[in-house]
Amino acid sequence: MLMAHPAVLRTLIDQYETLRLLHAEDSSEKVRRRMDDVTYTLCVTTGTRDIDSALVAARHQLAGARADDDSLLTA
C-alpha cells in the first residue's frame, strides 16, 4: 500500500482540525464543502472509510516518521 508523506498527512490533519473549529463557529456551505473535501482526502490517503479512523491512521503514520526525513528536499 502506498503511504502519504508525513508532511502531507500533517497538513491534512491541521486543515481538518482548523475547519472543524470554523464549522463550529460558522457552518457556512463553503466551510462544510471544504471540510468534506479534506475528510475525503484523509480517508483515501489512509485507506479508511470514516474520519475518526482516518485521523487515527494518519497520526499513527506520523508517529513513525523520521525527524530528519529529507525526502521533500531537492538534490
Residue frames relative to the residue before (quaternion, step in Angstrom):
aa qw qx qy qz dx dy dz
M 1.0000 0.0000 0.0000 0.0000 0.00 0.00 0.00
L 0.4483 -0.6677 0.5273 0.2741 3.55 -1.02 0.83
M 0.1580 -0.7793 0.5996 0.0900 3.53 -1.08 0.72
A 0.4835 -0.6681 0.4913 0.2802 3.54 -1.00 0.86
H 0.5585 -0.5772 0.4722 0.3633 3.53 -1.19 0.56
P 0.6001 -0.5961 0.3945 0.3592 3.60 -1.01 0.75
A 0.6221 0.5413 -0.3519 0.4430 3.62 1.03 -0.67
V 0.6314 0.5192 -0.3241 0.4761 3.58 1.07 -0.74
L 0.6620 0.5037 -0.3054 0.4634 3.57 0.90 -0.91
R 0.6477 0.5159 -0.3234 0.4580 3.59 0.91 -0.88
T 0.6461 0.5176 -0.3167 0.4629 3.59 0.96 -0.85
L 0.6695 0.4997 -0.3016 0.4594 3.59 0.90 -0.91
I 0.6435 0.5091 -0.3210 0.4730 3.59 0.97 -0.84
D 0.6604 0.5077 -0.3070 0.4603 3.59 0.90 -0.91
Q 0.6481 0.5091 -0.3164 0.4698 3.58 0.97 -0.87
Y 0.6524 0.5158 -0.3240 0.4509 3.59 0.89 -0.90
E 0.6813 0.4923 -0.2985 0.4520 3.59 0.84 -0.95
T 0.6428 0.5122 -0.3181 0.4725 3.59 1.01 -0.78
L 0.6779 0.4901 -0.2898 0.4650 3.57 0.91 -0.92
R 0.6087 0.5491 -0.3532 0.4508 3.57 1.05 -0.69
L 0.6588 0.4896 -0.3028 0.4844 3.58 1.00 -0.80
L 0.6441 0.5153 -0.3174 0.4678 3.57 0.98 -0.83
H 0.6428 0.5304 -0.3191 0.4514 3.56 1.00 -0.85
A 0.6323 0.5301 -0.3313 0.4577 3.59 1.06 -0.72
E 0.7219 0.4217 -0.2362 0.4952 3.57 1.10 -0.73
D 0.8017 0.0776 0.0268 0.5920 3.55 0.99 -0.92
S 0.1099 -0.8393 0.5310 0.0383 3.57 -0.06 1.24
S 0.1531 0.8142 -0.5414 0.1432 3.56 0.89 0.95
E 0.6591 -0.5143 0.3903 0.3855 3.53 -1.30 0.43
K 0.6404 0.5435 -0.3221 0.4367 3.58 0.97 -0.85
V 0.6690 0.4816 -0.2943 0.4836 3.58 0.91 -0.91
R 0.6586 0.5150 -0.3147 0.4494 3.59 0.91 -0.87
R 0.6580 0.5055 -0.3131 0.4620 3.60 0.96 -0.84
R 0.6586 0.4968 -0.3103 0.4724 3.58 0.95 -0.85
M 0.6321 0.5211 -0.3275 0.4708 3.57 1.04 -0.76
D 0.6290 0.5250 -0.3234 0.4735 3.59 1.01 -0.79
D 0.6508 0.5202 -0.3108 0.4574 3.59 0.99 -0.85
V 0.6808 0.4723 -0.2905 0.4785 3.58 0.88 -0.91
T 0.6154 0.5408 -0.3407 0.4613 3.58 1.04 -0.76
Y 0.6555 0.5084 -0.3016 0.4699 3.57 0.89 -0.95
T 0.6756 0.4973 -0.2965 0.4565 3.58 0.87 -0.94
L 0.6385 0.5117 -0.3277 0.4724 3.59 0.97 -0.75
C 0.6554 0.5089 -0.3149 0.4608 3.58 0.94 -0.85
V 0.6715 0.4830 -0.3019 0.4740 3.59 0.87 -0.91
T 0.6684 0.5265 -0.2973 0.4333 3.56 0.89 -0.95
T 0.7637 0.3554 -0.1893 0.5046 3.57 1.03 -0.75
G 0.4560 -0.7054 0.4414 0.3157 3.61 1.25 -0.08
T 0.5315 0.6111 -0.4108 0.4188 3.57 1.10 0.68
R 0.4427 -0.7198 0.4813 0.2329 3.57 -1.30 0.17
D 0.7756 0.2038 -0.1604 0.5754 3.60 1.21 -0.07
I 0.6541 -0.5729 0.3348 0.3630 3.54 -1.15 0.64
D 0.6195 0.5435 -0.3614 0.4361 3.60 0.97 -0.69
S 0.6730 0.4765 -0.2855 0.4884 3.57 0.93 -0.89
A 0.6365 0.5382 -0.3251 0.4467 3.57 1.02 -0.80
L 0.6645 0.4989 -0.3062 0.4646 3.58 0.94 -0.83
V 0.6354 0.5144 -0.3252 0.4753 3.58 1.01 -0.80
A 0.6757 0.4958 -0.2928 0.4604 3.58 0.87 -0.97
A 0.6586 0.5070 -0.3131 0.4595 3.60 0.92 -0.87
R 0.6757 0.4811 -0.2991 0.4717 3.58 0.89 -0.87
H 0.6151 0.5362 -0.3411 0.4667 3.57 1.09 -0.68
Q 0.6602 0.4927 -0.3068 0.4766 3.58 0.96 -0.83
L 0.6341 0.5285 -0.3304 0.4576 3.60 1.06 -0.69
A 0.6119 0.5810 -0.3509 0.4060 3.56 1.02 -0.77
G 0.7281 0.4205 -0.2389 0.4857 3.60 1.09 -0.64
A 0.4623 0.6937 -0.4456 0.3264 3.57 1.26 0.00
R 0.4524 -0.6710 0.5164 0.2803 3.54 -1.07 0.77
A 0.5016 -0.6628 0.4706 0.2960 3.55 -0.98 0.83
D 0.7450 0.3821 -0.2154 0.5026 3.60 1.10 -0.64
D 0.2645 0.7832 -0.5197 0.2159 3.59 1.14 0.54
D 0.0554 -0.8274 0.5587 -0.0112 3.55 -0.59 1.17
S 0.3100 0.8063 -0.4661 0.1912 3.58 1.20 0.38
L 0.6439 0.5032 -0.3386 0.4664 3.61 1.20 -0.22
L 0.5706 0.5936 -0.3849 0.4169 3.56 1.23 -0.23
T 0.4091 -0.6974 0.5289 0.2579 3.55 -1.07 0.70
A 0.5308 -0.6511 0.4483 0.3054 3.54 -1.14 0.65
